[in-house]
Amino acid sequence: MLGLLLTAAHLLAAIQGAPPQIITHGARTHKWVVLSFDACETRKPAGYDAKIIDILTRTHTPATLFLGGHWMETHPSQTRALAANPLFELGDHSYLHPHMTKITTAQIDDDLRKTQAIHRRLTGREATLFRPPYGEYNATVLKEAAHFGMQSVTWEVVTGDPDKHVQARDITRAVLRQTKPGSIVIMHVNGRGWHTAEALPAVIDGLKRRGFTFARLSETLK
């Protein structure tokens, strides 16, 4: 109950203009876990690991995906398909994955505005969740995200999947060792989670065996 009250307080604070808060996990009141996947893209093209989505869909596992603006532009059909899948909720992940604490407020504003516009054009709705690139944020980043109607989200469980040397067994071990009720797990669906699809079935099965259920992030904040 305390976790739910704190979340409600954060939402109220954002509405009333108080400093927005960063979300690192959902409420601890249920034994649930949030699998989150980033689809980030800089000016260098990124890909799309459809195997991850196939596994989530086949196992009926809900997830929260944070999509970069440029990634959505280069993957419009995939973006629309993800938005149409009721298992998933979509958040924003900046336009070109900058270090947002090192750019100006005007640049942050422009980035978020552009990304929301792409999100709205491709999905028919705006994002209510935002993951700052690299997990870097300050009061200005949180305030600007809130200005665009988004709560800022990082994570609690790090898989290390963008590292080519992190094998599937390492990802599985990290998730099963670190996950607690309400945990947010970060992985990548842009083709740079090198062994993520390989690890995902064992991650899902292992968490289920430990009594966890899967939820979209917004469901854990109610």
Disulfide bonds with the S-S distance in Angstrom:
none
